[in-house]
Amino acid sequence: MEKNLDRVMEEIAGFITAIANQAAKLEPNSKPPIITLENDSQLCIIQKMGTVTGAIYKRT
């Protein structure tokens, strides 16, 4: 089970990084944006700083 979770986390990390990279291309001369994705029960905040991309998930 733990190996499956590691694989899923790696796949999610790839999606998060891709979203941050695409958003940064919208205005390449500006600071990378903070991206917020939300629905009725969840919130995801994504931010890229240099070579590091972070995401916070919260159930609301």
WOHUUR-V23275 format. One line per field, one symbol per residue. ss: DSSP state (A for helix, B for strand, O for the rest). phi: phi as a letter, one per 30 degrees, with the letter a starting at -180 (. if undefined). A space follows every 10 residues. Layout:
# WOHUUR-V23275
ss: ???
phi: ???
This chain:
# WOHUUR-V23275
ss: OAAAAAAAAA AAAAAAAAAA AAAAAAOOOO OOOBBBBBOO OBBBBBBBBO OBBBBBBBBO
phi: .ddddddddd ddeddddddd ddddddbdcc dedccbcbbd bbbbcbbcbi cccbbbcbcc
